[in-house]
Amino acid sequence: MTDTVALITGANKGIGLETARQLGARGMTVLVGARDADRGAEAARTLTKEGIDARFISLDVTDDASVTAAAEQIEKDFGRLDVLVNNAGIPSASGRRATPSETSIEDMRAVFEVNVFGLVRVTNAMLPLLRKAPAARIVQVSSEVGSIDATSNPGSPLSAMPASAQYPSSKAAVNMLTAQYAKELADTPIKVNAANPGFTDTEFNGHRGIRPVEQGAEPSVHLATLPDDGPSGVLYGHLWTTEGDGDGGYGTLSW
């Protein structure tokens, strides 16, 4: 076991798996959180073969008992948690893009159950363990589509995107929760930030993304490894612009 323990939710594939890989390559023990035991265990085995100290941990962010059991297991095995990356998320339960006026309440509930309520459920369950670490880091994986400024600003590429409700509003909620957790924990060594991976090529979006998964994980890894003088309560990640190829590098985004 190494000196730093990181839990990544939804880590059996995509950005979550790559985040675990990059944190593991930095010497952390990575806990591969996944609700599918077979896929989670396979992801952990893959990382182990790459020389990473990876352990599968059963974790369904929508289930209180599952989250409680995961926290108890981490307490038993490690006694603390240094990094929490709330990566688990879904774009839609129905698999269909819909305008706000056509969005079903059932789909909204399903998306918020994972992206918002799941984040709160996991964060609150893990906070006692995070408080036991010397200087823990919490990373809430968000998205630029949750930025109200980027969505409504005519100078932003996002302003031209079709209107939708469930996913953007869930990420706007994630942004606010990030700011509120950062406010609550301002007098502690714990830093809480939101990560914007950018439009990443994964199964999550049907591989329509334009950024490789290695780059999509970089904002989360950056925020998970912040120094003591790093920021807390910001949305950081890829900057999409209307200039050139649209790649503005990395930086802090407007909420």
N, C-alpha and C positions, 0 to 999 in steps of 0.2 A: 504493500500500500504506500502511496506517496503522501506528501504532506497536504495536498489540496484535493478536495473532493467536490465534483461537479455533477449535478443532476440536470439532465436535459429531457424535457417531456416531448413526446412525439418524435423520438430519436431513432426509430427503426428505418427511416428513409429520408430522402430529400435533404433539406437544409438542416434538419435536426441531426441526422446521421453525420453530415459533414461537420457540423459544429462540434459534435462529440469527437470526431476524428482530429480536428484541429486543436481542441483543448487537450486531448490525450497526447498529441504530439508535443505539447508543451510540458508534459510530465504530470498532468493531473490524472487522478483516478476518475473515470467517467462512468456515471450510472445511466444506462440506456433505458429511459422510461418509455414504455409502450404498453398499450392495452392488449395487443395481439402477442401472446406468449411465444409463438413459433417465430414470428418475424423479429420480435425483440431479441430473443436468444440468438437468432442467426446473425443479427446486426452486431451483437456483442462479440460473437465468435469471429466475425470478419475483422473487427477492430483488434481483437486479441492477436490474430495472425499477423497483423501489421506492427506488433510490438507494443500495443497500447494496453494499459491496465483498464479493461472495460468489464462492467458487470451489468447484466440485465436486471431490471427491477420492474415488476408488474405494476402498471399505473394507468388507470382510466380516470382522466381528469373530471369526468362527469359523475363519478361515483364516490360518495363520501367514505364508504368503507374501504375502497381501494386506496384512496389517498391517505387515509389514516394508517392503513397497514404499511404503506410505503414509507411514511414518516417513522413509524415504529421500527421498521427494518433498518433504515439508515441510522437511527439512534443506536440500535443494537450493534451494528457493524462498525460504525465510525464515530459515533458520539457527537457529531456536528455535521454541518454542511457549509462549504465555502462559497459555492456558486450555484445559483438556480437560474436556469434558462427556461422560461415558459414559452416553449416553441409550438406545442400542439395547437392545431387550428384547422378549421374547415372553411371553404369559400361559400358553400351552400349545401344544404341537406338534399335538395331536389336535383342538384346537378344542372340546374337551368338558371341562366342569367335573367333577371326580371327587373322591370322598372319599379320604383317605389309603389306605384299605384297597383301593380300586379303581383306584388310580393305577398306570399301567404304568411299568416301569423305563425303557422306551424314551422315554416322554414326559418323565420326570424328567431323563434324560440330555440330551435336546434342549433343554429349558428352561435347565438349568445350563450347557450349552455356550455359549449366547448370554449369559444374564444374569450368570453368574459367571465362567466360564473366559474368555469374551470380554472381560469387564471387566479381568481380570488381564492377559490377552494385550496389550490395547491400552495399559493403564496402564504396563506394564513397557517396552513398545516406545517409548513417548513420553517416559518419564522423562528420558532424556538430553537431549532437547530442552527439556523443562520446566525442567531444572536450569540451562539457559543463559539463561532469562528472569530479569529482576530479581526478581520475586516471583510465581511462577506459582500458579494456582488449579486444583485438580482437583475436579470435581463428579461424584459417583456418583449417578445417578438411582435412588432406591430407592422405597419405598412404606411407608405406615403398616401395611400388612398384614404386613410383615416385623418389626414390633415385637412381641416376645414379651409385653411388659407389656400393650400395648393388646389383644392377642388374648386374654389370660387374665384381664384385669381386668374384673370384672362391671360396673364403672362406665363402661366404654368401649363405644361403639356396635359396635366390631369383635367384641366377645365374642359377639354374637348372630348373627354371620355363619356360614354353613355351613362345616364343616371342609373344608379342601383341603390339598394337599401341595406340588405342584411350584412354583407361583409364590410363595406366602408363604415357603417355606423358601429359595428362591433369593434373595429380598430380605433375609431374615435373614442370609444369607451375605454379601450386599453390605454390610449394616450392619457386620458384624464386620470385613470387609476394609477398610472405610473407617477404622475405629478403628485397625486395625493399620498401614495406610499412614500415617495421621496420626502414630502413635507413631514409626515409622521416620524420618519426615521432620520431626520436632519441632524439630530443631536447624537447619532450613533455612528460607528465606522462603516455601516452598511450603505452602499450606494445602489440606487434604483434608477434604471434608465430603460428607454424603449429603443429597439433596433429596427431600422428599415432595411431589409435585404435588397430592395429593388426588384425589378421584374425578372425573376430568376427562373431558369429552365428546369422545372421539376414536374413530377406527376400531379402536383397540386393544381397547376394551371394547364394541364394537358400538354406540357412541354412546349408552350407557346412563348415562354420567357426568352429574354435576349442575353441574360447574364448567366455564366456558368455557376454551378452550385458552389464551387470553391469560393467565388466572390460573394455569393449570396450569404454565406456563413460568416464572412469577415466582420461585418458590423457587430454581430453578437459576440464573437470572440474578442473583439476590441473592447467592448463594454464589460465583458466578463473578466478581463485582465487589467482593468484600470488601476493606475497607481493611486496612492493615498490622496494626492492633490487633484485627482480627476473629478469631472462634473457628476452631479446627481440631479435627476429630474429633467432630463433632456431627451429629445427624439433625435437619434444619430444614425446616419447610414448613407446610402447612396443618394446622390443628388441628380435628379432628372431635369434637364434643361431643354429649352427650345433652340439652343445654339449647337451648331456642328452636328456631331453624332448623338447628342443628347446626354453624353456622359460628363457629369460635372464633378466626378470624383466623390469624396466623402466629406461629410460635414454635418452640422446641426440643422435640422429642418424645423420650420415653423409648425406649431401645433395646429 
